[in-house]
């Protein structure tokens, strides 16, 4: 491709509305443009990266024995009603009606659709397993689209599905996809970790996420320095020491005027934070729900919502009116003496703590020497805490560390969640009907473009790994009116193109400085500069990641790049 013929609208300055490096650089490099919030167009250079990512993903999916298909993005309401997700998936689902008033959605995912696709044609154990996938556009009406194509409302995804006759088959399919994903992300040179994930709206049992490590990542992962333990902060198990010593003392109400926060209460009473317990109040349809956790820790809302069996859009922080409805007082909330039969979820550690201090549910008062079982009880006891740096590793004596990252892939064991609801069964060897066991596997194709840039850039622009670069070689012609330079540039362009390289030639009538800046910005790995020694068949060569120029004879250059390509 000749740059003089290419649509490449690069920008000199960072766009004001771009908040992370990948967003800034993809816009500046002329690879994407925003249409409206959360909806992007991939321009020619960015589209080439997208297709390279698709190609790697497709090759590994095919190698793993999966067959590609393509389903519609428009899905009928009836399928989602059968699975129970039409109302529970949440406001992220784009819903629409046709001219006959029939309801549809723009698919955020395709579990229902794939299940319905094959359920009437796969009837015998002899037809299982079945492994299918597609690469397609998905739609989710994100509340806060951000980070460019990382959190968009329209995005491209590879979603695959396995259909097996039993748990053992599902486990094997899960393992095969795990290994395929490792190959996919390794080929893209991504620095990633595999962590336990929360199944969320997908349902099922086990799930793992493939997280590209990035300081700008919207997600947090916890991992051990002495074992293989790794999980998202939504899923990570919290293991902390609790002082269980001492005998229960007599309960005592204490006047604490204008003292509300955990820090203020501890200072006022001269007590360590380990003796304090805080009670948080949420509401569902106007009814209060309480979370009781150690005062020195933070609530993990995902664990809390999962324990309640609700989605995040169904619950919100309680209003003062709702808090007072339960016989409590904002700023002085506690689990003792609540008025009404409300749900009280208690973190497991609180049940073992002795003589704790809690709010007294009336203004300017707290209660000390409170003990679980004697003074209050729980509707649910569970791990409700958010993991913190330095927490104990659940699998060893090591410590947990926290990192930020971008989810680029996920795998789920769905079990029979969708086969049961959509009535997908098969006849086993004995002629008995059995539910099909499913797995679901996603790769964020479009968000991978941004994740790769987050890990591969410098102050001058993008540094593409060779496997996903829009072009592998860029030839920069210094003087377009110099016959020797033009002749050598054309020779190199034709040679490397014929040898199977993706080659871009900058033949524009621009100053060398402009060409060099654009070359750094768009991040093509191999850089050949044809300049003043063209008549001697000598060019300058450098690698984008190192930017160290060397003069080299073109025959040696050809040999070197062919050798690299064949490795």
C-alpha positions as CSV (number, residue, x, y, z in Angstrom):
1,X,0.0,0.0,0.0
2,X,1.2,3.5,-0.8
3,X,0.7,6.1,1.9
4,X,-0.1,8.7,-0.8
5,X,-3.2,6.7,-1.6
6,X,-4.2,5.8,1.9
7,X,-6.8,7.5,4.0
8,X,-4.8,8.2,7.2
9,X,-6.0,11.3,9.0
10,X,-3.4,11.5,11.8
11,X,-3.6,14.1,14.5
12,X,-0.7,16.1,16.0
13,X,-2.4,16.7,19.4
14,X,-4.1,14.4,22.0
15,X,-7.9,14.6,21.6
16,X,-9.4,16.3,24.7
17,X,-12.0,13.6,25.2
18,X,-9.5,10.7,25.3
19,X,-8.7,9.5,28.8
20,X,-6.2,6.6,28.4
21,X,-3.1,6.2,26.2
22,X,-4.6,3.6,23.8
23,X,-7.6,5.9,23.2
24,X,-5.4,8.9,22.5
25,X,-3.0,7.0,20.2
26,X,-5.6,5.1,18.2
27,X,-7.3,8.4,17.5
28,X,-4.1,10.3,16.8
29,X,-2.8,7.5,14.5
30,X,-5.9,7.7,12.4
31,X,-7.0,4.2,13.3
32,X,-10.4,4.9,14.9
33,X,-13.0,7.7,15.0
34,X,-15.8,8.1,17.5
35,X,-19.3,8.5,16.0
36,X,-21.2,9.0,19.2
37,X,-20.3,8.0,22.8
38,X,-19.3,4.3,22.9
39,X,-19.6,3.8,19.1
40,X,-16.5,3.8,16.9
41,X,-15.5,3.4,13.3
42,X,-12.3,1.5,12.5
43,X,-10.5,3.4,9.7
44,X,-8.3,1.5,7.2
45,X,-5.1,1.2,9.3
46,X,-7.1,0.2,12.4
47,X,-9.2,-2.2,10.5
48,X,-6.1,-4.0,9.3
49,X,-5.1,-4.6,13.0
50,X,-8.6,-5.8,13.7
51,X,-8.4,-8.3,10.9
52,X,-5.0,-9.6,12.0
53,X,-6.4,-10.2,15.5
54,X,-9.4,-12.0,14.0
55,X,-7.1,-14.1,11.8
56,X,-5.0,-15.3,14.8
57,X,-8.2,-16.1,16.8
58,X,-9.8,-17.9,13.9
59,X,-6.8,-20.0,13.3
60,X,-6.6,-21.2,16.9
61,X,-10.3,-21.8,17.1
62,X,-10.2,-23.9,13.9
63,X,-7.1,-25.7,15.2
64,X,-9.1,-26.5,18.4
65,X,-11.8,-28.2,16.4
66,X,-14.4,-25.5,16.4
67,X,-16.5,-24.7,13.3
68,X,-17.2,-21.1,12.4
69,X,-20.7,-19.9,11.7
70,X,-22.5,-16.6,11.8
71,X,-25.8,-15.9,13.6
72,X,-27.9,-12.8,13.4
73,X,-27.3,-9.9,15.8
74,X,-31.1,-9.5,16.0
75,X,-32.6,-12.0,18.5
76,X,-36.3,-12.6,19.4
77,X,-37.6,-11.8,22.8
78,X,-39.0,-15.3,23.2
79,X,-35.6,-17.0,23.4
80,X,-34.5,-14.7,26.2
81,X,-37.8,-15.2,28.1
82,X,-37.2,-18.9,28.1
83,X,-33.8,-18.5,29.7
84,X,-35.1,-15.9,32.1
85,X,-32.7,-13.3,31.0
86,X,-35.1,-10.9,29.1
87,X,-35.8,-9.1,32.4
88,X,-32.7,-9.9,34.4
89,X,-29.9,-9.1,31.9
90,X,-30.5,-5.4,32.6
91,X,-30.7,-2.0,31.0
92,X,-27.5,-2.8,29.0
93,X,-29.7,-4.7,26.5
94,X,-30.8,-2.8,23.4
95,X,-34.4,-3.7,22.9
96,X,-36.5,-2.9,19.8
97,X,-39.8,-3.7,18.0
98,X,-40.5,-4.4,14.4
99,X,-43.4,-3.0,12.4
100,X,-45.6,-5.8,13.7
101,X,-44.8,-4.9,17.3
102,X,-42.8,-8.1,17.9
103,X,-40.0,-7.5,20.3
104,X,-36.3,-8.2,19.7
105,X,-32.9,-7.3,21.1
106,X,-29.5,-6.6,19.6
107,X,-27.5,-9.5,20.9
108,X,-25.2,-8.7,23.8
109,X,-24.2,-12.4,23.7
110,X,-25.5,-15.6,22.0
111,X,-26.0,-18.5,24.5
112,X,-29.7,-18.7,23.8
113,X,-29.4,-18.3,20.1
114,X,-26.8,-21.1,19.7
115,X,-28.7,-23.4,21.9
116,X,-31.9,-22.9,20.0
117,X,-30.0,-23.3,16.7
118,X,-29.0,-26.9,17.2
119,X,-31.4,-28.3,19.8
120,X,-33.9,-29.7,17.3
121,X,-31.2,-31.4,15.2
122,X,-28.9,-32.8,17.8
123,X,-30.9,-35.6,19.4
124,X,-28.4,-38.5,20.1
125,X,-25.3,-38.9,22.2
126,X,-23.6,-40.0,18.9
127,X,-23.9,-36.4,17.6
128,X,-22.1,-34.9,20.6
129,X,-19.9,-33.0,21.3
130,X,-20.6,-30.0,19.0
131,X,-18.2,-27.1,19.0
132,X,-19.2,-23.8,17.2
133,X,-18.1,-20.2,17.2
134,X,-18.6,-16.9,15.4
135,X,-16.9,-13.5,15.1
136,X,-19.6,-10.9,15.2
137,X,-20.7,-7.5,16.4
138,X,-22.3,-7.3,19.9
139,X,-24.3,-4.5,21.5
140,X,-24.5,-3.4,25.1
141,X,-25.9,-0.1,26.2
142,X,-23.1,0.7,28.6
143,X,-24.1,3.2,31.3
144,X,-20.7,4.9,31.1
145,X,-18.9,4.1,27.8
146,X,-15.2,4.9,28.4
147,X,-11.6,4.1,27.5
148,X,-12.3,4.2,23.8
149,X,-13.0,0.7,22.3
150,X,-12.4,-1.0,25.6
151,X,-15.8,-0.2,27.1
152,X,-17.9,0.5,24.0
153,X,-21.6,0.0,23.2
154,X,-20.9,-1.7,20.0
155,X,-17.9,-4.1,19.8
156,X,-16.6,-7.1,17.9
157,X,-16.3,-10.4,19.8
158,X,-15.5,-14.0,19.1
159,X,-18.0,-16.1,21.0
160,X,-17.7,-19.9,21.0
161,X,-19.9,-22.6,22.5
162,X,-19.4,-26.2,23.4
163,X,-22.2,-28.8,23.7
164,X,-21.3,-32.0,25.6
165,X,-23.2,-35.0,27.0
166,X,-21.8,-34.8,30.5
167,X,-19.6,-33.0,33.0
168,X,-16.5,-34.7,31.9
169,X,-17.0,-33.7,28.4
170,X,-17.7,-30.1,29.4
171,X,-14.5,-30.1,31.5
172,X,-12.5,-31.3,28.5
173,X,-14.0,-28.6,26.2
174,X,-13.1,-26.0,28.9
175,X,-9.5,-27.3,29.0
176,X,-9.2,-27.2,25.2
177,X,-10.4,-23.6,25.1
178,X,-8.1,-22.6,27.9
179,X,-5.2,-23.9,25.9
180,X,-6.4,-22.3,22.7
181,X,-6.7,-18.9,24.4
182,X,-3.2,-19.2,25.7
183,X,-2.0,-19.7,22.1
184,X,-4.1,-16.8,20.9
185,X,-2.7,-14.3,23.4
186,X,0.8,-15.7,23.3
187,X,0.8,-15.1,19.5
188,X,-0.2,-11.5,20.1
189,X,2.7,-11.0,22.6
190,X,0.2,-10.0,25.3
191,X,1.3,-9.9,29.0
192,X,-1.7,-11.6,30.7
193,X,-2.8,-13.5,33.7
194,X,-5.5,-16.1,34.0
195,X,-7.8,-15.5,37.0
196,X,-10.9,-16.9,38.5
197,X,-13.9,-14.7,37.4
198,X,-17.4,-14.0,38.5
199,X,-20.0,-15.7,36.3
200,X,-22.4,-12.8,36.6
201,X,-25.2,-12.7,34.1
202,X,-23.8,-15.7,32.2
203,X,-24.6,-18.1,35.0
204,X,-23.1,-21.5,35.4
205,X,-20.3,-22.6,37.7
206,X,-16.6,-22.1,37.0
207,X,-15.3,-19.2,35.0
208,X,-11.9,-17.8,34.2
209,X,-10.8,-14.5,32.7
210,X,-7.8,-13.7,30.7
211,X,-6.5,-10.3,31.8
212,X,-4.1,-8.1,29.9
213,X,-2.0,-6.3,32.5
214,X,-2.3,-2.6,32.2
215,X,-2.2,0.3,34.6
216,X,-5.2,1.8,32.9
217,X,-7.2,-1.3,33.2
218,X,-10.7,-1.0,34.6
219,X,-10.5,-4.3,36.4
220,X,-8.4,-5.3,39.4
221,X,-6.9,-8.8,39.9
222,X,-5.4,-10.4,42.9
223,X,-2.6,-13.0,42.6
224,X,-0.2,-14.8,44.9
225,X,3.6,-14.6,45.1
226,X,3.9,-18.2,46.2
227,X,1.1,-20.2,44.5
228,X,-1.0,-20.3,41.3
229,X,-3.9,-18.5,43.0
230,X,-5.3,-15.6,40.9
231,X,-8.8,-14.1,40.8
232,X,-10.6,-10.9,39.9
233,X,-11.2,-8.6,42.9
234,X,-14.9,-9.4,42.4
235,X,-14.2,-13.1,43.0
236,X,-11.1,-13.2,45.2
237,X,-11.5,-15.0,48.5
238,X,-10.5,-12.9,51.5
239,X,-8.4,-14.7,54.2
240,X,-7.6,-12.4,57.2
241,X,-6.9,-13.1,60.8
242,X,-9.6,-12.2,63.4
243,X,-9.1,-11.8,67.1
244,X,-11.6,-14.4,68.6
245,X,-10.3,-14.1,72.1
246,X,-12.3,-13.0,75.2
247,X,-15.6,-13.7,76.7
248,X,-18.8,-11.9,75.8
249,X,-19.3,-8.8,78.0
250,X,-22.5,-7.0,78.9
251,X,-23.9,-4.8,76.1
252,X,-23.5,-1.1,76.7
253,X,-24.9,1.9,74.9
254,X,-22.5,4.9,74.6
255,X,-23.2,8.5,73.8
256,X,-21.2,9.5,70.7
257,X,-22.3,13.0,69.8
258,X,-21.7,13.9,66.1
259,X,-19.4,10.9,65.7
260,X,-20.4,8.9,62.6
261,X,-17.5,7.5,60.6
262,X,-15.5,4.4,61.6
263,X,-12.4,6.6,62.1
264,X,-14.2,9.1,64.3
265,X,-15.8,6.4,66.4
266,X,-12.5,4.6,66.9
267,X,-10.7,7.8,67.9
268,X,-13.6,8.9,70.2
269,X,-13.7,5.6,72.0
270,X,-9.9,4.9,71.9
271,X,-10.6,1.6,70.3
272,X,-8.7,-0.1,67.4
273,X,-10.4,-0.5,64.1
274,X,-10.5,-4.3,64.6
275,X,-13.2,-3.8,67.2
276,X,-15.5,-1.8,65.0
277,X,-18.1,-3.1,62.6
278,X,-20.0,-1.1,60.0
279,X,-23.4,-1.6,58.6
280,X,-24.2,-0.6,55.1
281,X,-27.8,-0.2,53.8
282,X,-29.0,-0.8,50.3
283,X,-32.6,-1.0,49.0
284,X,-34.5,-3.2,46.6
285,X,-37.9,-1.8,45.5
286,X,-37.9,0.5,48.6
287,X,-37.1,-2.3,51.0
288,X,-33.8,-2.1,53.0
289,X,-31.1,-4.7,52.9
290,X,-28.2,-4.7,55.3
291,X,-24.5,-5.6,54.9
292,X,-22.5,-6.0,58.1
293,X,-18.7,-6.1,57.7
294,X,-15.6,-5.4,59.8
295,X,-15.0,-1.7,60.1
296,X,-11.5,-1.7,58.7
297,X,-12.5,-3.4,55.4
298,X,-14.6,-2.6,52.3
299,X,-17.7,-4.3,51.0
300,X,-17.4,-6.3,47.8
301,X,-20.6,-5.4,46.1
302,X,-20.4,-8.2,43.6
303,X,-20.2,-10.8,46.4
304,X,-23.0,-9.0,48.2
305,X,-25.3,-8.9,45.1
306,X,-24.6,-12.5,44.3
307,X,-25.4,-13.6,47.9
308,X,-28.7,-11.7,47.5
309,X,-29.3,-13.2,44.0
310,X,-29.8,-9.8,42.4
311,X,-28.2,-7.8,39.6
312,X,-26.5,-4.5,40.2
313,X,-29.3,-2.6,38.4
314,X,-31.9,-4.0,40.8
315,X,-30.3,-2.5,43.9
316,X,-29.1,0.9,45.0
317,X,-27.7,2.7,48.0
318,X,-30.6,3.3,50.5
319,X,-32.1,6.7,51.0
320,X,-32.4,8.3,54.4
321,X,-36.1,7.6,54.3
322,X,-35.6,3.9,53.7
323,X,-33.0,3.8,56.6
324,X,-35.4,5.4,59.0
325,X,-38.2,3.0,57.8
326,X,-36.1,0.2,59.3
327,X,-36.0,2.0,62.7
328,X,-32.4,3.2,62.2
329,X,-30.6,6.6,61.8
330,X,-28.2,7.6,59.1
331,X,-24.7,7.7,60.4
332,X,-25.5,5.4,63.4
333,X,-26.7,2.3,61.7
334,X,-26.2,-1.1,63.4
335,X,-27.6,-4.7,63.2
336,X,-29.0,-4.7,66.7
337,X,-32.7,-4.0,67.2
338,X,-33.8,-3.3,63.7
339,X,-37.5,-2.9,63.3
340,X,-38.8,-5.3,60.7
341,X,-38.0,-8.6,59.1
342,X,-35.3,-7.4,56.7
343,X,-32.5,-9.2,55.1
344,X,-29.2,-8.9,57.0
345,X,-26.1,-10.3,55.3
346,X,-23.1,-10.7,57.6
347,X,-19.5,-11.2,56.7
348,X,-18.3,-14.5,58.1
349,X,-15.5,-12.8,60.1
350,X,-18.0,-10.7,62.1
351,X,-19.7,-13.8,63.5
352,X,-16.4,-14.7,65.2
353,X,-15.4,-11.3,66.5
354,X,-15.9,-10.6,70.2
355,X,-17.4,-7.6,71.9
356,X,-17.7,-5.4,68.8
357,X,-18.9,-1.8,68.5
358,X,-21.8,-1.0,66.2
359,X,-24.2,1.8,65.6
360,X,-27.1,2.0,68.0
361,X,-29.7,3.0,65.3
362,X,-30.4,6.3,67.1
363,X,-28.7,9.6,66.7
364,X,-25.4,10.2,68.6
365,X,-25.3,6.7,70.0
366,X,-23.2,3.5,69.5
367,X,-23.3,0.1,71.3
368,X,-20.2,-1.7,72.5
369,X,-19.7,-5.4,73.6
370,X,-22.1,-6.7,70.8
371,X,-21.7,-10.3,69.9
372,X,-23.1,-12.2,67.0
373,X,-25.8,-14.9,67.9
374,X,-26.6,-13.3,71.3
375,X,-27.4,-9.7,70.1
376,X,-28.2,-10.1,66.4
377,X,-28.4,-12.7,63.7
378,X,-28.0,-13.0,59.9
379,X,-30.1,-13.9,57.0
380,X,-27.0,-15.0,55.1
381,X,-23.4,-15.5,56.3
382,X,-20.7,-15.3,53.6
383,X,-17.4,-13.8,52.5
384,X,-18.5,-10.2,51.7
385,X,-15.1,-8.4,51.7
386,X,-13.1,-6.8,48.9
387,X,-9.6,-8.2,48.6
388,X,-6.7,-5.9,49.6
389,X,-3.0,-5.8,48.9
390,X,-1.2,-8.0,51.3
391,X,-4.1,-10.3,52.2
392,X,-3.2,-13.9,52.8
393,X,-3.1,-16.3,49.8
394,X,-5.9,-18.8,50.2
395,X,-3.7,-21.6,48.9
396,X,-0.4,-20.9,50.7
397,X,1.3,-18.8,53.3
398,X,2.1,-16.2,50.7
399,X,0.6,-12.8,50.2
400,X,-1.7,-11.4,47.5
401,X,-0.8,-8.6,45.2
402,X,-3.1,-6.4,43.2
403,X,-2.7,-5.3,39.6
404,X,-5.0,-3.6,37.1
405,X,-5.9,-5.1,33.8
406,X,-8.2,-5.4,30.8
407,X,-10.3,-8.4,30.3
408,X,-9.6,-9.7,26.8
409,X,-11.0,-13.2,27.1
410,X,-13.3,-15.3,29.3
411,X,-14.4,-19.0,29.5
412,X,-17.5,-20.2,31.4
413,X,-18.8,-23.7,32.4
414,X,-22.5,-23.1,31.8
415,X,-23.6,-26.6,32.8
416,X,-27.3,-27.2,32.0
417,X,-28.5,-23.6,32.7
418,X,-29.5,-23.0,29.1
419,X,-30.2,-26.5,27.9
420,X,-32.8,-26.9,30.7
421,X,-34.5,-23.6,30.1
422,X,-34.5,-24.1,26.3
423,X,-35.3,-27.8,26.5
424,X,-32.2,-29.1,24.8
425,X,-31.7,-32.8,25.6
426,X,-30.4,-35.9,23.9
427,X,-30.9,-39.6,24.2
428,X,-28.0,-41.5,25.9
429,X,-26.8,-45.0,25.2
430,X,-29.8,-46.4,27.1
431,X,-32.3,-44.3,25.3
432,X,-32.8,-42.0,28.3
433,X,-33.2,-38.2,27.8
434,X,-30.3,-36.2,29.3
435,X,-29.6,-32.5,29.4
436,X,-26.7,-31.2,27.4
437,X,-23.8,-29.6,29.2
438,X,-22.6,-26.3,27.7
439,X,-19.6,-24.0,27.8
440,X,-19.3,-20.4,26.6
441,X,-16.0,-18.8,25.5
442,X,-15.4,-15.2,24.5
443,X,-12.5,-13.1,23.1
444,X,-12.8,-9.3,22.9
445,X,-11.6,-8.8,19.3
446,X,-12.0,-5.0,19.2
447,X,-10.9,-4.3,22.7
448,X,-7.7,-6.3,22.1
449,X,-6.7,-3.5,19.7
450,X,-6.7,-1.1,22.6
451,X,-5.2,-3.6,25.1
452,X,-2.2,-4.3,22.9
453,X,-1.6,-0.5,22.5
454,X,-1.8,-0.1,26.3
455,X,1.1,-2.6,26.6
456,X,3.0,-1.4,23.6
457,X,3.6,2.3,23.2
458,X,6.1,5.1,24.1
459,X,6.1,8.9,24.1
460,X,6.2,8.9,20.2
461,X,3.4,6.5,19.5
462,X,2.3,2.9,19.1
463,X,4.7,-0.1,19.0
464,X,2.8,-2.9,17.3
465,X,3.9,-6.5,17.8
466,X,4.7,-8.0,14.4
467,X,1.8,-10.5,14.5
468,X,-0.9,-7.8,14.6
469,X,0.8,-4.8,13.0
470,X,-1.3,-3.3,10.2
471,X,1.9,-3.5,8.1
472,X,5.1,-5.3,8.9
473,X,7.4,-3.0,6.9
474,X,7.3,0.7,6.2
475,X,9.6,2.1,3.5
476,X,10.2,5.9,3.8
477,X,11.2,7.6,0.6
478,X,13.1,10.8,1.6
479,X,13.0,12.6,-1.8
480,X,10.3,11.6,-4.2
481,X,12.1,13.5,-7.0
482,X,15.4,11.6,-6.6
483,X,15.5,8.9,-9.3
484,X,17.9,6.6,-7.3
485,X,15.8,6.8,-4.2
486,X,12.5,6.2,-6.1
487,X,14.0,3.3,-8.0
488,X,15.4,1.6,-4.9
489,X,12.1,2.2,-2.9
490,X,10.1,0.6,-5.7
491,X,12.5,-2.4,-5.9
492,X,12.2,-3.0,-2.1
493,X,8.5,-2.5,-2.1
494,X,8.0,-5.1,-4.9
495,X,10.5,-7.6,-3.4
496,X,9.1,-7.6,0.1
497,X,5.5,-7.7,-1.1
498,X,6.2,-10.7,-3.3
499,X,7.9,-12.4,-0.3
500,X,4.6,-12.2,1.6
501,X,5.2,-9.1,3.8
502,X,2.6,-6.4,4.4
503,X,4.4,-3.4,3.1
504,X,3.5,0.3,3.4
505,X,5.5,2.8,1.4
506,X,5.5,6.5,2.4
507,X,5.8,8.2,-1.0
508,X,4.0,11.4,0.1
509,X,5.3,14.8,-0.9
510,X,6.0,15.7,2.7
511,X,9.1,16.8,4.7
512,X,11.2,13.9,6.2
513,X,10.4,15.1,9.7
514,X,6.6,14.7,9.1
515,X,7.1,11.3,7.6
516,X,9.3,10.2,10.6
517,X,6.8,11.5,13.1
518,X,3.9,9.6,11.4
519,X,6.1,6.5,11.2
520,X,6.7,6.6,14.9
521,X,3.0,7.3,15.7
522,X,1.5,4.4,13.6
523,X,4.1,2.0,15.0
524,X,5.0,-0.3,12.0
525,X,7.7,-2.7,13.3
526,X,10.3,-2.7,10.5
527,X,11.4,0.7,9.2
528,X,13.4,1.2,6.0
529,X,14.6,4.7,5.1
530,X,15.7,5.2,1.5
531,X,17.9,8.3,1.4
532,X,21.2,9.7,0.2
533,X,23.0,6.3,-0.2
534,X,20.3,4.8,-2.5
535,X,22.7,4.8,-5.4
536,X,25.0,2.5,-3.4
537,X,22.0,0.1,-2.6
538,X,22.4,1.1,1.1
539,X,19.5,2.1,3.3
540,X,18.9,2.9,6.9
541,X,17.1,0.2,8.9
542,X,15.6,0.2,12.4
543,X,13.1,-1.6,14.5
544,X,10.2,0.5,16.0
545,X,10.7,-0.9,19.5
546,X,14.4,0.1,19.5
547,X,14.6,3.0,17.1
548,X,18.4,2.4,16.5
549,X,19.3,3.3,12.9
550,X,21.9,1.3,11.1
551,X,23.1,1.5,7.5
552,X,22.7,-1.8,5.7
553,X,23.1,-3.2,2.3
554,X,19.8,-4.2,0.8
555,X,20.9,-7.8,0.2
556,X,21.8,-8.2,3.8
557,X,18.5,-6.5,4.8
558,X,16.5,-8.9,2.6
559,X,18.2,-11.9,4.1
560,X,17.7,-10.7,7.7
561,X,14.0,-10.0,7.3
562,X,13.3,-13.2,5.5
563,X,15.1,-15.1,8.3
564,X,12.9,-13.3,10.9
565,X,9.8,-14.1,8.9
566,X,10.6,-17.8,8.8
567,X,11.4,-18.2,12.5
